[in-house]
Amino acid sequence: MVDRDIPRWLPITLFIAALAAAFWRTPMPAPAHFEPTPPASMPPLAAEFFSEKIPEANGNVGPSTLARLPDGRLIIAWQETRTEEASDAKIRLQFQDKQGNWSKARDVASRATVAGHSFAYLSQLDRPLLYAEGNWLHLWFVTHGISDWRSAAIIHTFSSDGGQSWATQSKMAIAPGFNPGGLQLAPPVQLAEGELALPLQENSGKVHSWLRLAATGTAIEKIRLPAEQSLMQQGPAAVNRPAGAESLIALSDKNLLAAGHPEGNRKILQLWQSIDGGQHWQNSRVIERADDGAAEFTHPFLLRTRDGRIHLTYTWRQQGIRHLYFTEAWLAEGDRP
């Protein structure tokens, strides 16, 4: 047998060729196609307004989020810390039954449990977002590492039994080098085939980027919105909003409602309404207004439920969370002198 030396470069060349062939054969994700569900047409409700304090959301609480489950129950989640250093940060949740009674609060995530799953040191949990669709109940939130927002990550978990049990929390794999620090999570938009598009907003409300997600909430890729899609087809997150607005929902095709602080004044929490898809906005109603030093009404979150009621949660004076619900007829009454 003749002994022949194999060139050193040959194995490397064959390995690279094999990788290229595998990549060529791997199916690429199909282009994202937006198929948002239009707001349901509902019979008009009489003027109605209700306000309450979430019973166990006390102390140093932060942003909150709402969702309605298929059986009609509400679920609220919020960020809470016991110390200003946020070393004991948690995401907590409560359920409200059809009679309006709130369950006992429980923790769904803590800094320690998330750090254990992600094998990383975390300094903060922030900005929870709930979303219910069919049997899926999703929860996303943002974590910060030792370098604060520069090492931020989005964590996802889900429940398929109405929030009684939750899947293991996992860090979402997005694009290399992408950092969500400083961005706000906004409610997702429906895509074809049951997929979701999760908008990431700047503090101004402008959409910075979109994440394409599987129905399970797993990140597929960063995407751009199709140019042919209108703003309303892209969902409320893509619509122009008034300065200071932090949360926005669609009441009908072009009837929009926003909540926030006029000119960034956190001593005022108000609503705006648009009837032309966000081209023009008008002041609607003032929810809170105070001039004392402790006045601060922050982190509004709007949700419209299938019964036609509009829900709003917000942090009240950094001491707790208030939950309101009202109807479009109540909005139409306007502020009374």
C-alpha positions in Angstrom: 0.0 0.0 0.0 1.3 3.4 -0.9 1.4 5.9 2.0 0.3 9.3 0.9 0.2 12.4 3.0 -3.2 14.1 3.2 -2.9 17.9 2.9 -3.7 19.6 6.2 -6.1 22.0 4.5 -8.3 19.2 3.1 -10.2 18.3 6.3 -11.0 21.9 7.1 -12.2 22.5 3.5 -14.5 19.5 3.7 -15.9 20.6 7.1 -16.7 24.1 5.8 -18.3 22.6 2.7 -20.5 20.3 4.8 -21.6 23.3 6.9 -22.5 25.2 3.8 -24.5 22.3 2.4 -26.4 21.9 5.7 -27.2 25.6 5.8 -28.4 25.5 2.2 -30.8 22.6 3.0 -32.1 24.2 6.2 -35.5 25.8 5.5 -35.5 29.5 6.2 -38.5 31.1 8.1 -41.2 32.3 5.7 -41.7 36.0 5.5 -43.9 37.4 8.3 -47.5 38.2 7.2 -49.6 40.4 9.6 -53.1 39.2 10.1 -54.3 41.3 13.1 -57.7 40.5 14.5 -59.9 43.7 14.2 -61.6 44.9 17.4 -64.9 43.1 17.9 -68.1 45.0 17.2 -70.0 45.2 20.5 -73.4 46.6 21.5 -72.9 50.0 23.3 -72.8 49.9 27.1 -74.3 52.5 29.5 -71.9 54.9 31.2 -70.0 53.0 33.9 -67.0 53.7 36.0 -65.4 51.6 38.7 -62.1 52.1 40.7 -60.3 49.9 43.2 -56.9 49.3 44.7 -55.3 45.9 44.0 -55.4 44.4 47.5 -51.9 42.9 47.8 -50.0 45.3 45.5 -48.4 47.3 48.3 -45.1 49.0 48.9 -42.6 49.8 46.2 -44.5 48.6 43.1 -43.6 49.3 39.5 -45.2 48.6 36.1 -48.3 46.4 35.9 -50.1 44.5 33.1 -53.5 42.9 32.6 -55.0 40.0 30.5 -58.4 38.4 30.3 -58.5 34.6 30.3 -61.0 32.6 28.1 -63.2 31.8 31.2 -63.7 35.6 31.8 -61.3 36.0 34.7 -58.8 38.8 34.9 -55.2 38.3 35.7 -52.8 41.1 36.8 -49.0 41.0 37.1 -46.7 43.6 38.4 -43.1 44.3 39.4 -42.5 44.7 43.2 -39.5 45.3 45.4 -39.2 45.6 49.2 -36.1 47.7 49.1 -35.0 50.6 46.9 -31.9 48.6 45.8 -34.3 46.1 44.0 -32.2 43.2 45.2 -35.4 41.3 46.1 -37.3 42.2 42.9 -40.3 40.0 42.0 -43.0 39.6 39.4 -46.3 38.9 41.3 -49.7 38.1 40.1 -53.4 37.9 41.2 -56.6 36.6 39.6 -60.0 38.3 39.7 -63.1 36.0 39.5 -66.3 36.9 37.7 -67.7 38.3 41.0 -64.8 40.8 41.3 -62.9 39.0 44.1 -59.2 39.0 43.9 -57.2 35.8 44.8 -54.2 35.7 47.1 -51.1 37.2 45.4 -48.3 34.9 44.5 -44.8 35.2 43.0 -44.3 34.0 39.4 -40.7 35.1 39.1 -38.0 36.5 41.4 -34.5 37.7 40.9 -33.1 34.6 42.5 -35.1 32.1 40.4 -34.5 33.9 37.1 -30.8 34.1 37.9 -30.7 30.4 38.6 -32.3 29.5 35.3 -30.2 31.9 33.2 -26.9 31.3 35.1 -26.3 35.1 35.4 -26.2 37.8 38.0 -29.2 40.0 37.8 -29.8 43.4 39.5 -33.5 44.0 38.5 -36.7 42.5 37.0 -38.8 45.0 35.2 -41.7 45.7 32.8 -43.9 42.6 32.8 -46.3 42.0 29.9 -49.2 39.5 29.9 -50.9 38.3 26.8 -53.7 35.7 26.5 -54.6 34.0 23.3 -56.6 30.8 23.2 -55.1 28.4 25.7 -51.8 30.2 25.8 -51.0 32.7 28.6 -47.7 34.5 28.0 -45.6 36.5 30.4 -42.6 38.5 29.2 -40.4 40.7 31.4 -37.0 42.5 31.2 -34.0 41.7 33.3 -31.0 43.9 34.0 -27.5 42.6 34.7 -24.7 44.2 36.7 -24.2 46.9 34.0 -27.9 47.8 34.2 -29.6 48.4 30.8 -26.5 47.5 28.7 -26.9 43.9 29.8 -30.6 43.7 29.6 -32.5 40.6 28.4 -36.1 39.6 27.7 -37.3 36.6 29.7 -40.4 34.6 28.7 -42.6 32.0 30.3 -46.0 30.7 29.5 -48.9 28.8 31.0 -51.4 26.5 29.3 -53.7 26.0 32.3 -54.8 29.6 33.0 -51.8 30.7 35.0 -51.9 27.9 37.6 -48.5 26.5 36.5 -45.8 28.1 34.4 -43.1 26.8 32.1 -39.4 27.3 33.0 -38.4 30.9 32.5 -36.1 31.2 29.5 -34.0 34.0 28.1 -35.2 34.8 24.6 -32.6 34.3 21.9 -32.8 37.2 19.6 -30.2 38.7 17.2 -26.5 38.7 18.1 -25.6 42.0 19.7 -29.2 43.1 20.2 -29.9 44.6 23.6 -33.5 45.5 24.7 -32.3 47.8 27.5 -34.2 51.1 27.6 -37.1 49.6 25.4 -40.7 49.0 26.5 -42.6 45.8 25.8 -45.9 46.5 24.1 -48.8 44.0 23.5 -48.1 41.7 20.5 -49.9 41.6 17.1 -51.2 38.5 15.6 -49.4 37.0 12.6 -50.4 34.2 10.2 -50.1 30.6 11.3 -50.7 31.6 15.0 -47.4 33.5 15.3 -47.0 36.8 17.1 -45.0 40.0 16.5 -43.8 41.6 19.7 -43.1 45.4 19.4 -40.3 46.9 21.4 -40.9 50.6 21.9 -38.7 53.6 22.8 -39.9 55.7 25.7 -41.5 58.1 23.2 -43.8 55.3 22.1 -42.0 54.9 18.7 -41.6 51.2 17.7 -37.9 50.5 17.7 -38.1 46.9 16.4 -40.3 43.8 16.2 -39.7 40.3 17.3 -41.3 37.5 15.4 -42.5 34.8 17.8 -43.9 31.3 17.5 -47.3 30.6 19.2 -45.3 29.3 22.1 -43.6 32.7 22.5 -40.2 31.5 21.3 -38.3 34.1 19.3 -37.8 33.3 15.6 -36.2 36.5 14.3 -36.2 40.2 14.2 -38.5 41.5 11.5 -39.4 44.7 9.7 -43.0 45.6 9.0 -44.2 45.1 5.4 -44.3 48.5 3.7 -47.7 47.7 2.2 -49.3 47.2 5.7 -51.1 50.2 7.0 -50.4 51.5 10.5 -53.7 50.1 11.8 -53.0 46.7 10.3 -49.6 46.8 12.1 -51.4 47.2 15.4 -51.8 50.1 17.8 -48.1 50.0 18.8 -47.2 51.4 15.3 -49.7 54.3 15.4 -48.6 57.9 16.1 -49.5 58.9 19.6 -49.7 62.1 21.6 -46.6 63.2 23.5 -46.6 61.6 27.0 -48.8 58.6 26.0 -47.5 55.3 27.3 -50.3 52.8 26.5 -52.6 52.7 23.5 -55.5 50.4 22.4 -57.9 50.3 19.5 -61.6 50.6 20.4 -62.7 50.1 16.7 -61.1 50.4 13.3 -59.9 54.0 13.7 -61.1 54.8 17.2 -58.0 54.8 19.5 -57.5 55.4 23.2 -54.2 56.4 24.9 -53.2 56.9 28.5 -50.2 58.8 29.9 -48.9 62.1 31.2 -49.4 65.4 29.3 -46.0 67.0 28.7 -44.4 64.2 30.9 -46.1 65.6 34.0 -46.4 62.5 36.3 -48.7 64.4 38.7 -51.4 64.1 36.0 -52.7 60.9 34.4 -55.1 61.4 31.5 -56.7 59.8 28.5 -56.6 60.9 24.8 -58.9 59.8 22.0 -58.5 59.7 18.2 -61.2 58.9 15.7 -59.0 59.0 12.6 -56.5 56.3 13.3 -54.0 58.5 15.3 -53.7 61.4 12.8 -55.3 63.8 15.4 -55.7 63.4 19.1 -58.1 65.1 21.6 -58.0 65.2 25.4 -60.5 62.8 26.7 -60.7 62.5 30.5 -58.3 63.2 33.4 -57.9 60.1 35.7 -55.7 61.6 38.4 -54.4 65.1 39.1 -52.6 66.3 42.3 -50.1 68.9 43.2 -48.6 67.6 46.4 -45.0 66.4 46.5 -45.9 62.7 46.8 -48.2 62.8 43.7 -47.1 60.5 41.0 -49.3 58.3 38.8 -47.2 56.2 36.5 -47.0 53.1 34.3 -50.5 53.1 32.8 -51.7 49.9 31.0 -54.9 49.7 28.9 -56.9 46.6 28.0 -60.2 46.3 26.3 -62.1 43.0 27.2 -64.6 41.2 25.1 -67.5 42.5 27.2 -66.8 46.0 25.9 -65.3 47.4 29.1 -62.0 49.2 29.1 -59.6 48.4 31.9 -56.7 50.6 33.2 -54.1 49.9 35.8 -51.4 52.3 37.0 -49.0 52.8 39.9 -50.6 55.1 42.5 -48.1 57.4 44.3 -45.5 54.6 44.4 -47.6 53.0 47.1 -49.8 50.6 45.2 -51.7 49.8 42.0 -55.1 51.0 41.1 -57.4 49.2 38.7 -60.2 51.0 36.9 -62.8 49.9 34.3 -65.2 52.1 32.3 -67.1 52.2 29.1 -67.0 54.3 26.0 -70.2 56.0 27.1 -68.4 57.2 30.2 -65.6 58.5 28.0 -68.1 60.4 25.9 -69.3 62.3 29.0 -66.0 64.1 29.2 -64.6 65.9 32.3 -67.3 67.8 34.2 -66.5 71.2 35.6 
